[in-house]
Amino acid sequence: MKTLHFRTNIDCPFRLLKATCGLECLRGKYCHFSVDLVEQNHILTIKTDDLQPDEIIQALKQEGVSCEMLLHS
């Protein structure tokens, strides 16, 4: 399983809900995610075997959530 980190604008429960909806659109591809709402860059951490960074960025963009990949492992 790989871990992906993104800088986002998820700074409130409303944007978190939009991000959740965006990630749910990627049905059939498992991921576990968390967001640090307190940290200035609002880091989104996603653990997945299947998803590619571009898929995540596109899904969130469609929901109005900005997302920039930081690093992966």
CHARMM-style PDB file with segment names, atoms N, HN, CA, C and O in Angstrom:
ATOM      1  N   MET     1       0.854  -1.175   0.000  1.00  0.00      PROA
ATOM      2  CA  MET     1       0.000   0.000   0.000  1.00  0.00      PROA
ATOM      3  C   MET     1       0.898   1.236   0.000  1.00  0.00      PROA
ATOM      4  O   MET     1       1.869   1.310   0.752  1.00  0.00      PROA
ATOM      5  N   LYS     2       0.563   2.198  -0.847  1.00  0.00      PROA
ATOM      6  HN  LYS     2      -0.226   2.138  -1.458  1.00  0.00      PROA
ATOM      7  CA  LYS     2       1.352   3.425  -0.900  1.00  0.00      PROA
ATOM      8  C   LYS     2       0.610   4.546  -0.180  1.00  0.00      PROA
ATOM      9  O   LYS     2      -0.615   4.526  -0.060  1.00  0.00      PROA
ATOM     10  N   THR     3       1.372   5.511   0.289  1.00  0.00      PROA
ATOM     11  HN  THR     3       2.367   5.527   0.191  1.00  0.00      PROA
ATOM     12  CA  THR     3       0.817   6.673   0.971  1.00  0.00      PROA
ATOM     13  C   THR     3       1.101   7.909   0.134  1.00  0.00      PROA
ATOM     14  O   THR     3       2.244   8.169  -0.242  1.00  0.00      PROA
ATOM     15  N   LEU     4       0.055   8.665  -0.152  1.00  0.00      PROA
ATOM     16  HN  LEU     4      -0.873   8.454   0.154  1.00  0.00      PROA
ATOM     17  CA  LEU     4       0.158   9.890  -0.944  1.00  0.00      PROA
ATOM     18  C   LEU     4      -0.222  11.076  -0.064  1.00  0.00      PROA
ATOM     19  O   LEU     4      -1.139  10.983   0.752  1.00  0.00      PROA
ATOM     20  N   HSD     5       0.483  12.185  -0.232  1.00  0.00      PROA
ATOM     21  HN  HSD     5       1.228  12.261  -0.895  1.00  0.00      PROA
ATOM     22  CA  HSD     5       0.223  13.396   0.555  1.00  0.00      PROA
ATOM     23  C   HSD     5      -0.055  14.556  -0.392  1.00  0.00      PROA
ATOM     24  O   HSD     5       0.635  14.740  -1.395  1.00  0.00      PROA
ATOM     25  N   PHE     6      -1.085  15.335  -0.053  1.00  0.00      PROA
ATOM     26  HN  PHE     6      -1.646  15.185   0.761  1.00  0.00      PROA
ATOM     27  CA  PHE     6      -1.487  16.464  -0.888  1.00  0.00      PROA
ATOM     28  C   PHE     6      -1.717  17.705  -0.031  1.00  0.00      PROA
ATOM     29  O   PHE     6      -2.231  17.609   1.084  1.00  0.00      PROA
ATOM     30  N   ARG     7      -1.339  18.856  -0.546  1.00  0.00      PROA
ATOM     31  HN  ARG     7      -0.922  18.934  -1.452  1.00  0.00      PROA
ATOM     32  CA  ARG     7      -1.702  20.137   0.049  1.00  0.00      PROA
ATOM     33  C   ARG     7      -3.069  20.486  -0.532  1.00  0.00      PROA
ATOM     34  O   ARG     7      -3.269  20.398  -1.743  1.00  0.00      PROA
ATOM     35  N   THR     8      -4.017  20.883   0.332  1.00  0.00      PROA
ATOM     36  HN  THR     8      -3.854  20.955   1.316  1.00  0.00      PROA
ATOM     37  CA  THR     8      -5.381  21.146  -0.129  1.00  0.00      PROA
ATOM     38  C   THR     8      -5.930  22.439   0.467  1.00  0.00      PROA
ATOM     39  O   THR     8      -5.273  23.100   1.271  1.00  0.00      PROA
ATOM     40  N   ASN     9      -7.135  22.778   0.058  1.00  0.00      PROA
ATOM     41  HN  ASN     9      -7.668  22.240  -0.595  1.00  0.00      PROA
ATOM     42  CA  ASN     9      -7.870  23.885   0.675  1.00  0.00      PROA
ATOM     43  C   ASN     9      -9.022  23.346   1.534  1.00  0.00      PROA
ATOM     44  O   ASN     9     -10.017  24.040   1.741  1.00  0.00      PROA
ATOM     45  N   ILE    10      -8.892  22.130   2.027  1.00  0.00      PROA
ATOM     46  HN  ILE    10      -8.084  21.566   1.860  1.00  0.00      PROA
ATOM     47  CA  ILE    10      -9.921  21.522   2.883  1.00  0.00      PROA
ATOM     48  C   ILE    10      -9.740  22.089   4.289  1.00  0.00      PROA
ATOM     49  O   ILE    10      -8.999  21.537   5.102  1.00  0.00      PROA
ATOM     50  N   ASP    11     -10.426  23.197   4.564  1.00  0.00      PROA
ATOM     51  HN  ASP    11     -11.028  23.645   3.903  1.00  0.00      PROA
ATOM     52  CA  ASP    11     -10.237  23.902   5.827  1.00  0.00      PROA
ATOM     53  C   ASP    11     -11.496  23.958   6.692  1.00  0.00      PROA
ATOM     54  O   ASP    11     -11.521  24.643   7.715  1.00  0.00      PROA
ATOM     55  N   CYS    12     -12.535  23.241   6.283  1.00  0.00      PROA
ATOM     56  HN  CYS    12     -12.515  22.684   5.452  1.00  0.00      PROA
ATOM     57  CA  CYS    12     -13.785  23.263   7.038  1.00  0.00      PROA
ATOM     58  C   CYS    12     -14.570  21.981   6.735  1.00  0.00      PROA
ATOM     59  O   CYS    12     -14.271  21.281   5.767  1.00  0.00      PROA
ATOM     60  N   PRO    13     -15.570  21.679   7.561  1.00  0.00      PROA
ATOM     61  CA  PRO    13     -16.365  20.469   7.331  1.00  0.00      PROA
ATOM     62  C   PRO    13     -17.042  20.430   5.961  1.00  0.00      PROA
ATOM     63  O   PRO    13     -17.194  19.351   5.388  1.00  0.00      PROA
ATOM     64  N   PHE    14     -17.449  21.581   5.423  1.00  0.00      PROA
ATOM     65  HN  PHE    14     -17.325  22.457   5.889  1.00  0.00      PROA
ATOM     66  CA  PHE    14     -18.100  21.618   4.111  1.00  0.00      PROA
ATOM     67  C   PHE    14     -17.151  21.120   3.020  1.00  0.00      PROA
ATOM     68  O   PHE    14     -17.535  20.284   2.202  1.00  0.00      PROA
ATOM     69  N   ARG    15     -15.923  21.624   3.002  1.00  0.00      PROA
ATOM     70  HN  ARG    15     -15.611  22.302   3.667  1.00  0.00      PROA
ATOM     71  CA  ARG    15     -14.959  21.169   1.990  1.00  0.00      PROA
ATOM     72  C   ARG    15     -14.571  19.709   2.227  1.00  0.00      PROA
ATOM     73  O   ARG    15     -14.310  18.972   1.276  1.00  0.00      PROA
ATOM     74  N   LEU    16     -14.534  19.294   3.488  1.00  0.00      PROA
ATOM     75  HN  LEU    16     -14.746  19.892   4.261  1.00  0.00      PROA
ATOM     76  CA  LEU    16     -14.243  17.891   3.784  1.00  0.00      PROA
ATOM     77  C   LEU    16     -15.329  16.998   3.190  1.00  0.00      PROA
ATOM     78  O   LEU    16     -15.027  15.944   2.631  1.00  0.00      PROA
ATOM     79  N   LEU    17     -16.581  17.410   3.306  1.00  0.00      PROA
ATOM     80  HN  LEU    17     -16.826  18.266   3.760  1.00  0.00      PROA
ATOM     81  CA  LEU    17     -17.690  16.655   2.720  1.00  0.00      PROA
ATOM     82  C   LEU    17     -17.556  16.596   1.198  1.00  0.00      PROA
ATOM     83  O   LEU    17     -17.784  15.547   0.596  1.00  0.00      PROA
ATOM     84  N   LYS    18     -17.190  17.710   0.579  1.00  0.00      PROA
ATOM     85  HN  LYS    18     -17.004  18.563   1.068  1.00  0.00      PROA
ATOM     86  CA  LYS    18     -17.005  17.737  -0.877  1.00  0.00      PROA
ATOM     87  C   LYS    18     -15.862  16.802  -1.285  1.00  0.00      PROA
ATOM     88  O   LYS    18     -15.961  16.099  -2.292  1.00  0.00      PROA
ATOM     89  N   ALA    19     -14.779  16.795  -0.503  1.00  0.00      PROA
ATOM     90  HN  ALA    19     -14.699  17.366   0.314  1.00  0.00      PROA
ATOM     91  CA  ALA    19     -13.653  15.903  -0.803  1.00  0.00      PROA
ATOM     92  C   ALA    19     -14.079  14.447  -0.665  1.00  0.00      PROA
ATOM     93  O   ALA    19     -13.702  13.609  -1.484  1.00  0.00      PROA
ATOM     94  N   THR    20     -14.855  14.147   0.358  1.00  0.00      PROA
ATOM     95  HN  THR    20     -15.161  14.828   1.023  1.00  0.00      PROA
ATOM     96  CA  THR    20     -15.344  12.785   0.561  1.00  0.00      PROA
ATOM     97  C   THR    20     -16.193  12.351  -0.632  1.00  0.00      PROA
ATOM     98  O   THR    20     -16.048  11.233  -1.125  1.00  0.00      PROA
ATOM     99  N   CYS    21     -17.071  13.227  -1.090  1.00  0.00      PROA
ATOM    100  HN  CYS    21     -17.189  14.135  -0.689  1.00  0.00      PROA
ATOM    101  CA  CYS    21     -17.898  12.914  -2.268  1.00  0.00      PROA
ATOM    102  C   CYS    21     -17.022  12.664  -3.488  1.00  0.00      PROA
ATOM    103  O   CYS    21     -17.271  11.732  -4.253  1.00  0.00      PROA
ATOM    104  N   GLY    22     -16.008  13.485  -3.672  1.00  0.00      PROA
ATOM    105  HN  GLY    22     -15.805  14.242  -3.051  1.00  0.00      PROA
ATOM    106  CA  GLY    22     -15.107  13.314  -4.807  1.00  0.00      PROA
ATOM    107  C   GLY    22     -14.379  11.987  -4.772  1.00  0.00      PROA
ATOM    108  O   GLY    22     -14.245  11.319  -5.797  1.00  0.00      PROA
ATOM    109  N   LEU    23     -13.909  11.605  -3.596  1.00  0.00      PROA
ATOM    110  HN  LEU    23     -14.018  12.149  -2.764  1.00  0.00      PROA
ATOM    111  CA  LEU    23     -13.185  10.335  -3.481  1.00  0.00      PROA
ATOM    112  C   LEU    23     -14.129   9.145  -3.622  1.00  0.00      PROA
ATOM    113  O   LEU    23     -13.726   8.095  -4.121  1.00  0.00      PROA
ATOM    114  N   GLU    24     -15.377   9.297  -3.188  1.00  0.00      PROA
ATOM    115  HN  GLU    24     -15.704  10.151  -2.782  1.00  0.00      PROA
ATOM    116  CA  GLU    24     -16.346   8.215  -3.348  1.00  0.00      PROA
ATOM    117  C   GLU    24     -16.685   7.980  -4.815  1.00  0.00      PROA
ATOM    118  O   GLU    24     -17.138   6.895  -5.181  1.00  0.00      PROA
ATOM    119  N   CYS    25     -16.470   8.986  -5.656  1.00  0.00      PROA
ATOM    120  HN  CYS    25     -16.102   9.867  -5.359  1.00  0.00      PROA
ATOM    121  CA  CYS    25     -16.711   8.831  -7.098  1.00  0.00      PROA
ATOM    122  C   CYS    25     -15.763   7.817  -7.717  1.00  0.00      PROA
ATOM    123  O   CYS    25     -16.026   7.302  -8.804  1.00  0.00      PROA
ATOM    124  N   LEU    26     -14.678   7.530  -7.044  1.00  0.00      PROA
ATOM    125  HN  LEU    26     -14.464   7.948  -6.161  1.00  0.00      PROA
ATOM    126  CA  LEU    26     -13.678   6.589  -7.561  1.00  0.00      PROA
ATOM    127  C   LEU    26     -14.026   5.174  -7.111  1.00  0.00      PROA
ATOM    128  O   LEU    26     -13.159   4.442  -6.633  1.00  0.00      PROA
ATOM    129  N   ARG    27     -15.271   4.795  -7.260  1.00  0.00      PROA
ATOM    130  HN  ARG    27     -15.975   5.390  -7.648  1.00  0.00      PROA
ATOM    131  CA  ARG    27     -15.770   3.488  -6.811  1.00  0.00      PROA
ATOM    132  C   ARG    27     -14.932   2.351  -7.366  1.00  0.00      PROA
ATOM    133  O   ARG    27     -14.437   2.399  -8.492  1.00  0.00      PROA
ATOM    134  N   GLY    28     -14.792   1.331  -6.537  1.00  0.00      PROA
ATOM    135  HN  GLY    28     -15.194   1.292  -5.623  1.00  0.00      PROA
ATOM    136  CA  GLY    28     -14.048   0.153  -6.959  1.00  0.00      PROA
ATOM    137  C   GLY    28     -12.564   0.263  -6.676  1.00  0.00      PROA
ATOM    138  O   GLY    28     -11.816  -0.697  -6.861  1.00  0.00      PROA
ATOM    139  N   LYS    29     -12.140   1.428  -6.230  1.00  0.00      PROA
ATOM    140  HN  LYS    29     -12.748   2.207  -6.080  1.00  0.00      PROA
ATOM    141  CA  LYS    29     -10.728   1.620  -5.902  1.00  0.00      PROA
ATOM    142  C   LYS    29     -10.649   1.991  -4.433  1.00  0.00      PROA
ATOM    143  O   LYS    29     -11.135   3.045  -4.023  1.00  0.00      PROA
ATOM    144  N   TYR    30     -10.036   1.126  -3.647  1.00  0.00      PROA
ATOM    145  HN  TYR    30      -9.640   0.270  -3.981  1.00  0.00      PROA
ATOM    146  CA  TYR    30      -9.987   1.318  -2.203  1.00  0.00      PROA
ATOM    147  C   TYR    30      -8.998   2.408  -1.827  1.00  0.00      PROA
ATOM    148  O   TYR    30      -7.906   2.501  -2.389  1.00  0.00      PROA
ATOM    149  N   CYS    31      -9.398   3.224  -0.874  1.00  0.00      PROA
ATOM    150  HN  CYS    31     -10.284   3.149  -0.418  1.00  0.00      PROA
ATOM    151  CA  CYS    31      -8.451   4.148  -0.259  1.00  0.00      PROA
ATOM    152  C   CYS    31      -8.935   4.482   1.147  1.00  0.00      PROA
ATOM    153  O   CYS    31     -10.129   4.444   1.444  1.00  0.00      PROA
ATOM    154  N   HSD    32      -7.982   4.803   1.986  1.00  0.00      PROA
ATOM    155  HN  HSD    32      -7.013   4.834   1.744  1.00  0.00      PROA
ATOM    156  CA  HSD    32      -8.250   5.306   3.330  1.00  0.00      PROA
ATOM    157  C   HSD    32      -7.637   6.698   3.362  1.00  0.00      PROA
ATOM    158  O   HSD    32      -6.489   6.877   2.958  1.00  0.00      PROA
ATOM    159  N   PHE    33      -8.390   7.687   3.839  1.00  0.00      PROA
ATOM    160  HN  PHE    33      -9.324   7.542   4.167  1.00  0.00      PROA
ATOM    161  CA  PHE    33      -7.824   9.032   3.826  1.00  0.00      PROA
ATOM    162  C   PHE    33      -8.099   9.773   5.121  1.00  0.00      PROA
ATOM    163  O   PHE    33      -9.035   9.459   5.857  1.00  0.00      PROA
ATOM    164  N   SER    34      -7.262  10.760   5.378  1.00  0.00      PROA
ATOM    165  HN  SER    34      -6.502  11.015   4.781  1.00  0.00      PROA
ATOM    166  CA  SER    34      -7.439  11.651   6.520  1.00  0.00      PROA
ATOM    167  C   SER    34      -6.978  13.044   6.105  1.00  0.00      PROA
ATOM    168  O   SER    34      -6.166  13.201   5.193  1.00  0.00      PROA
ATOM    169  N   VAL    35      -7.511  14.051   6.793  1.00  0.00      PROA
ATOM    170  HN  VAL    35      -8.171  13.923   7.534  1.00  0.00      PROA
ATOM    171  CA  VAL    35      -7.164  15.443   6.502  1.00  0.00      PROA
ATOM    172  C   VAL    35      -6.850  16.145   7.813  1.00  0.00      PROA
ATOM    173  O   VAL    35      -7.575  15.993   8.795  1.00  0.00      PROA
ATOM    174  N   ASP    36      -5.771  16.912   7.826  1.00  0.00      PROA
ATOM    175  HN  ASP    36      -5.181  17.035   7.027  1.00  0.00      PROA
ATOM    176  CA  ASP    36      -5.423  17.737   8.979  1.00  0.00      PROA
ATOM    177  C   ASP    36      -6.056  19.111   8.772  1.00  0.00      PROA
ATOM    178  O   ASP    36      -5.527  19.937   8.030  1.00  0.00      PROA
ATOM    179  N   LEU    37      -7.181  19.350   9.425  1.00  0.00      PROA
ATOM    180  HN  LEU    37      -7.611  18.678  10.028  1.00  0.00      PROA
ATOM    181  CA  LEU    37      -7.902  20.612   9.265  1.00  0.00      PROA
ATOM    182  C   LEU    37      -7.235  21.764  10.007  1.00  0.00      PROA
ATOM    183  O   LEU    37      -7.526  22.928   9.730  1.00  0.00      PROA
ATOM    184  N   VAL    38      -6.341  21.453  10.949  1.00  0.00      PROA
ATOM    185  HN  VAL    38      -6.105  20.507  11.174  1.00  0.00      PROA
ATOM    186  CA  VAL    38      -5.705  22.479  11.765  1.00  0.00      PROA
ATOM    187  C   VAL    38      -4.422  22.993  11.117  1.00  0.00      PROA
ATOM    188  O   VAL    38      -4.140  24.191  11.163  1.00  0.00      PROA
ATOM    189  N   GLU    39      -3.654  22.105  10.520  1.00  0.00      PROA
ATOM    190  HN  GLU    39      -3.883  21.132  10.482  1.00  0.00      PROA
ATOM    191  CA  GLU    39      -2.375  22.464   9.899  1.00  0.00      PROA
ATOM    192  C   GLU    39      -2.609  23.439   8.750  1.00  0.00      PROA
ATOM    193  O   GLU    39      -3.592  23.308   8.020  1.00  0.00      PROA
ATOM    194  N   GLN    40      -1.730  24.404   8.583  1.00  0.00      PROA
ATOM    195  HN  GLN    40      -0.932  24.511   9.175  1.00  0.00      PROA
ATOM    196  CA  GLN    40      -1.906  25.479   7.596  1.00  0.00      PROA
ATOM    197  C   GLN    40      -2.112  24.980   6.173  1.00  0.00      PROA
ATOM    198  O   GLN    40      -2.899  25.569   5.431  1.00  0.00      PROA
ATOM    199  N   ASN    41      -1.430  23.913   5.771  1.00  0.00      PROA
ATOM    200  HN  ASN    41      -0.791  23.435   6.374  1.00  0.00      PROA
ATOM    201  CA  ASN    41      -1.548  23.399   4.402  1.00  0.00      PROA
ATOM    202  C   ASN    41      -2.653  22.368   4.238  1.00  0.00      PROA
ATOM    203  O   ASN    41      -2.851  21.848   3.140  1.00  0.00      PROA
ATOM    204  N   HSD    42      -3.381  22.061   5.319  1.00  0.00      PROA
ATOM    205  HN  HSD    42      -3.220  22.483   6.211  1.00  0.00      PROA
ATOM    206  CA  HSD    42      -4.516  21.136   5.281  1.00  0.00      PROA
ATOM    207  C   HSD    42      -4.142  19.865   4.516  1.00  0.00      PROA
ATOM    208  O   HSD    42      -4.724  19.554   3.477  1.00  0.00      PROA
ATOM    209  N   ILE    43      -3.164  19.143   5.051  1.00  0.00      PROA
ATOM    210  HN  ILE    43      -2.692  19.395   5.895  1.00  0.00      PROA
ATOM    211  CA  ILE    43      -2.606  17.985   4.369  1.00  0.00      PROA
ATOM    212  C   ILE    43      -3.618  16.839   4.310  1.00  0.00      PROA
ATOM    213  O   ILE    43      -4.152  16.402   5.329  1.00  0.00      PROA
ATOM    214  N   LEU    44      -3.862  16.370   3.093  1.00  0.00      PROA
ATOM    215  HN  LEU    44      -3.428  16.725   2.265  1.00  0.00      PROA
ATOM    216  CA  LEU    44      -4.687  15.193   2.828  1.00  0.00      PROA
ATOM    217  C   LEU    44      -3.738  14.017   2.658  1.00  0.00      PROA
ATOM    218  O   LEU    44      -2.844  14.055   1.813  1.00  0.00      PROA
ATOM    219  N   THR    45      -3.929  12.975   3.456  1.00  0.00      PROA
ATOM    220  HN  THR    45      -4.656  12.944   4.143  1.00  0.00      PROA
ATOM    221  CA  THR    45      -3.121  11.764   3.368  1.00  0.00      PROA
ATOM    222  C   THR    45      -4.016  10.638   2.883  1.00  0.00      PROA
ATOM    223  O   THR    45      -5.073  10.384   3.460  1.00  0.00      PROA
ATOM    224  N   ILE    46      -3.595   9.968   1.830  1.00  0.00      PROA
ATOM    225  HN  ILE    46      -2.736  10.175   1.361  1.00  0.00      PROA
ATOM    226  CA  ILE    46      -4.370   8.871   1.252  1.00  0.00      PROA
ATOM    227  C   ILE    46      -3.498   7.633   1.194  1.00  0.00      PROA
ATOM    228  O   ILE    46      -2.368   7.676   0.705  1.00  0.00      PROA
ATOM    229  N   LYS    47      -4.037   6.519   1.702  1.00  0.00      PROA
ATOM    230  HN  LYS    47      -4.954   6.484   2.098  1.00  0.00      PROA
ATOM    231  CA  LYS    47      -3.371   5.221   1.594  1.00  0.00      PROA
ATOM    232  C   LYS    47      -4.164   4.380   0.607  1.00  0.00      PROA
ATOM    233  O   LYS    47      -5.369   4.191   0.768  1.00  0.00      PROA
ATOM    234  N   THR    48      -3.483   3.878  -0.414  1.00  0.00      PROA
ATOM    235  HN  THR    48      -2.504   4.032  -0.545  1.00  0.00      PROA
ATOM    236  CA  THR    48      -4.171   3.149  -1.479  1.00  0.00      PROA
ATOM    237  C   THR    48      -3.220   2.214  -2.201  1.00  0.00      PROA
ATOM    238  O   THR    48      -2.009   2.430  -2.217  1.00  0.00      PROA
ATOM    239  N   ASP    49      -3.773   1.187  -2.791  1.00  0.00      PROA
ATOM    240  HN  ASP    49      -4.757   1.011  -2.778  1.00  0.00      PROA
ATOM    241  CA  ASP    49      -3.020   0.317  -3.694  1.00  0.00      PROA
ATOM    242  C   ASP    49      -3.322   0.672  -5.141  1.00  0.00      PROA
ATOM    243  O   ASP    49      -2.491   0.468  -6.026  1.00  0.00      PROA
ATOM    244  N   ASP    50      -4.515   1.204  -5.376  1.00  0.00      PROA
ATOM    245  HN  ASP    50      -5.190   1.370  -4.657  1.00  0.00      PROA
ATOM    246  CA  ASP    50      -5.047   1.326  -6.729  1.00  0.00      PROA
ATOM    247  C   ASP    50      -5.007   2.721  -7.331  1.00  0.00      PROA
ATOM    248  O   ASP    50      -4.819   2.863  -8.539  1.00  0.00      PROA
ATOM    249  N   LEU    51      -5.180   3.745  -6.518  1.00  0.00      PROA
ATOM    250  HN  LEU    51      -5.333   3.630  -5.537  1.00  0.00      PROA
ATOM    251  CA  LEU    51      -5.354   5.094  -7.055  1.00  0.00      PROA
ATOM    252  C   LEU    51      -4.032   5.745  -7.448  1.00  0.00      PROA
ATOM    253  O   LEU    51      -3.005   5.562  -6.795  1.00  0.00      PROA
ATOM    254  N   GLN    52      -4.093   6.501  -8.526  1.00  0.00      PROA
ATOM    255  HN  GLN    52      -4.928   6.649  -9.056  1.00  0.00      PROA
ATOM    256  CA  GLN    52      -2.954   7.291  -8.985  1.00  0.00      PROA
ATOM    257  C   GLN    52      -3.181   8.754  -8.574  1.00  0.00      PROA
ATOM    258  O   GLN    52      -4.327   9.194  -8.488  1.00  0.00      PROA
ATOM    259  N   PRO    53      -2.119   9.500  -8.324  1.00  0.00      PROA
ATOM    260  CA  PRO    53      -2.277  10.900  -7.906  1.00  0.00      PROA
ATOM    261  C   PRO    53      -3.151  11.721  -8.848  1.00  0.00      PROA
ATOM    262  O   PRO    53      -3.963  12.524  -8.388  1.00  0.00      PROA
ATOM    263  N   ASP    54      -3.002  11.536 -10.142  1.00  0.00      PROA
ATOM    264  HN  ASP    54      -2.342  10.884 -10.516  1.00  0.00      PROA
ATOM    265  CA  ASP    54      -3.803  12.310 -11.100  1.00  0.00      PROA
ATOM    266  C   ASP    54      -5.293  12.032 -10.957  1.00  0.00      PROA
ATOM    267  O   ASP    54      -6.109  12.939 -11.126  1.00  0.00      PROA
ATOM    268  N   GLU    55      -5.659  10.785 -10.647  1.00  0.00      PROA
ATOM    269  HN  GLU    55      -4.996  10.049 -10.510  1.00  0.00      PROA
ATOM    270  CA  GLU    55      -7.073  10.437 -10.450  1.00  0.00      PROA
ATOM    271  C   GLU    55      -7.640  11.187  -9.251  1.00  0.00      PROA
ATOM    272  O   GLU    55      -8.757  11.702  -9.299  1.00  0.00      PROA
ATOM    273  N   ILE    56      -6.861  11.243  -8.185  1.00  0.00      PROA
ATOM    274  HN  ILE    56      -5.953  10.825  -8.146  1.00  0.00      PROA
ATOM    275  CA  ILE    56      -7.298  11.907  -6.956  1.00  0.00      PROA
ATOM    276  C   ILE    56      -7.450  13.405  -7.198  1.00  0.00      PROA
ATOM    277  O   ILE    56      -8.466  13.999  -6.838  1.00  0.00      PROA
ATOM    278  N   ILE    57      -6.441  14.005  -7.806  1.00  0.00      PROA
ATOM    279  HN  ILE    57      -5.616  13.522  -8.099  1.00  0.00      PROA
ATOM    280  CA  ILE    57      -6.471  15.444  -8.076  1.00  0.00      PROA
ATOM    281  C   ILE    57      -7.674  15.796  -8.943  1.00  0.00      PROA
ATOM    282  O   ILE    57      -8.366  16.777  -8.669  1.00  0.00      PROA
ATOM    283  N   GLN    58      -7.930  15.015  -9.977  1.00  0.00      PROA
ATOM    284  HN  GLN    58      -7.368  14.218 -10.200  1.00  0.00      PROA
ATOM    285  CA  GLN    58      -9.061  15.284 -10.879  1.00  0.00      PROA
ATOM    286  C   GLN    58     -10.401  15.134 -10.155  1.00  0.00      PROA
ATOM    287  O   GLN    58     -11.292  15.966 -10.326  1.00  0.00      PROA
ATOM    288  N   ALA    59     -10.548  14.081  -9.352  1.00  0.00      PROA
ATOM    289  HN  ALA    59      -9.824  13.405  -9.214  1.00  0.00      PROA
ATOM    290  CA  ALA    59     -11.806  13.854  -8.628  1.00  0.00      PROA
ATOM    291  C   ALA    59     -12.089  14.995  -7.658  1.00  0.00      PROA
ATOM    292  O   ALA    59     -13.230  15.441  -7.536  1.00  0.00      PROA
ATOM    293  N   LEU    60     -11.059  15.466  -6.971  1.00  0.00      PROA
ATOM    294  HN  LEU    60     -10.132  15.104  -7.070  1.00  0.00      PROA
ATOM    295  CA  LEU    60     -11.250  16.565  -6.025  1.00  0.00      PROA
ATOM    296  C   LEU    60     -11.502  17.883  -6.751  1.00  0.00      PROA
ATOM    297  O   LEU    60     -12.315  18.695  -6.308  1.00  0.00      PROA
ATOM    298  N   LYS    61     -10.816  18.091  -7.846  1.00  0.00      PROA
ATOM    299  HN  LYS    61     -10.156  17.432  -8.205  1.00  0.00      PROA
ATOM    300  CA  LYS    61     -11.006  19.313  -8.636  1.00  0.00      PROA
ATOM    301  C   LYS    61     -12.455  19.433  -9.099  1.00  0.00      PROA
ATOM    302  O   LYS    61     -13.014  20.530  -9.100  1.00  0.00      PROA
ATOM    303  N   GLN    62     -13.067  18.317  -9.491  1.00  0.00      PROA
ATOM    304  HN  GLN    62     -12.612  17.426  -9.490  1.00  0.00      PROA
ATOM    305  CA  GLN    62     -14.464  18.328  -9.932  1.00  0.00      PROA
ATOM    306  C   GLN    62     -15.409  18.746  -8.809  1.00  0.00      PROA
ATOM    307  O   GLN    62     -16.520  19.210  -9.066  1.00  0.00      PROA
ATOM    308  N   GLU    63     -14.965  18.579  -7.565  1.00  0.00      PROA
ATOM    309  HN  GLU    63     -14.063  18.201  -7.357  1.00  0.00      PROA
ATOM    310  CA  GLU    63     -15.778  18.972  -6.407  1.00  0.00      PROA
ATOM    311  C   GLU    63     -15.406  20.365  -5.900  1.00  0.00      PROA
ATOM    312  O   GLU    63     -15.948  20.819  -4.891  1.00  0.00      PROA
ATOM    313  N   GLY    64     -14.489  21.046  -6.587  1.00  0.00      PROA
ATOM    314  HN  GLY    64     -14.050  20.677  -7.406  1.00  0.00      PROA
ATOM    315  CA  GLY    64     -14.093  22.385  -6.173  1.00  0.00      PROA
ATOM    316  C   GLY    64     -13.038  22.415  -5.090  1.00  0.00      PROA
ATOM    317  O   GLY    64     -12.851  23.437  -4.429  1.00  0.00      PROA
ATOM    318  N   VAL    65     -12.347  21.305  -4.902  1.00  0.00      PROA
ATOM    319  HN  VAL    65     -12.499  20.475  -5.438  1.00  0.00      PROA
ATOM    320  CA  VAL    65     -11.295  21.212  -3.889  1.00  0.00      PROA
ATOM    321  C   VAL    65      -9.947  21.296  -4.594  1.00  0.00      PROA
ATOM    322  O   VAL    65      -9.658  20.503  -5.490  1.00  0.00      PROA
ATOM    323  N   SER    66      -9.119  22.267  -4.184  1.00  0.00      PROA
ATOM    324  HN  SER    66      -9.354  22.911  -3.456  1.00  0.00      PROA
ATOM    325  CA  SER    66      -7.786  22.353  -4.783  1.00  0.00      PROA
ATOM    326  C   SER    66      -6.873  21.348  -4.097  1.00  0.00      PROA
ATOM    327  O   SER    66      -6.998  21.087  -2.900  1.00  0.00      PROA
ATOM    328  N   CYS    67      -5.961  20.794  -4.872  1.00  0.00      PROA
ATOM    329  HN  CYS    67      -5.860  21.006  -5.844  1.00  0.00      PROA
ATOM    330  CA  CYS    67      -5.161  19.675  -4.392  1.00  0.00      PROA
ATOM    331  C   CYS    67      -3.839  19.655  -5.155  1.00  0.00      PROA
ATOM    332  O   CYS    67      -3.828  19.663  -6.386  1.00  0.00      PROA
ATOM    333  N   GLU    68      -2.733  19.630  -4.425  1.00  0.00      PROA
ATOM    334  HN  GLU    68      -2.742  19.624  -3.425  1.00  0.00      PROA
ATOM    335  CA  GLU    68      -1.399  19.598  -5.025  1.00  0.00      PROA
ATOM    336  C   GLU    68      -0.592  18.506  -4.334  1.00  0.00      PROA
ATOM    337  O   GLU    68      -0.465  18.508  -3.110  1.00  0.00      PROA
ATOM    338  N   MET    69      -0.051  17.584  -5.102  1.00  0.00      PROA
ATOM    339  HN  MET    69      -0.154  17.582  -6.096  1.00  0.00      PROA
ATOM    340  CA  MET    69       0.702  16.478  -4.523  1.00  0.00      PROA
ATOM    341  C   MET    69       1.991  16.983  -3.894  1.00  0.00      PROA
ATOM    342  O   MET    69       2.691  17.815  -4.471  1.00  0.00      PROA
ATOM    343  N   LEU    70       2.298  16.472  -2.699  1.00  0.00      PROA
ATOM    344  HN  LEU    70       1.729  15.797  -2.230  1.00  0.00      PROA
ATOM    345  CA  LEU    70       3.522  16.846  -2.004  1.00  0.00      PROA
ATOM    346  C   LEU    70       4.603  15.787  -2.162  1.00  0.00      PROA
ATOM    347  O   LEU    70       5.709  16.094  -2.607  1.00  0.00      PROA
ATOM    348  N   LEU    71       4.299  14.557  -1.805  1.00  0.00      PROA
ATOM    349  HN  LEU    71       3.401  14.308  -1.443  1.00  0.00      PROA
ATOM    350  CA  LEU    71       5.262  13.472  -1.893  1.00  0.00      PROA
ATOM    351  C   LEU    71       4.522  12.162  -1.777  1.00  0.00      PROA
ATOM    352  O   LEU    71       3.346  12.136  -1.414  1.00  0.00      PROA
ATOM    353  N   HSD    72       5.203  11.077  -2.082  1.00  0.00      PROA
ATOM    354  HN  HSD    72       6.158  11.098  -2.377  1.00  0.00      PROA
ATOM    355  CA  HSD    72       4.596   9.757  -1.910  1.00  0.00      PROA
ATOM    356  C   HSD    72       5.654   8.783  -1.453  1.00  0.00      PROA
ATOM    357  O   HSD    72       6.854   9.010  -1.606  1.00  0.00      PROA
ATOM    358  N   SER    73       5.166   7.672  -0.876  1.00  0.00      PROA
ATOM    359  HN  SER    73       4.191   7.488  -0.752  1.00  0.00      PROA
ATOM    360  CA  SER    73       6.086   6.630  -0.418  1.00  0.00      PROA
ATOM    361  C   SER    73       5.500   5.268  -0.683  1.00  0.00      PROA
ATOM    362  OT1 SER    73       6.126   4.255  -0.368  1.00  0.00      PROA
TER     363      SER     73
END
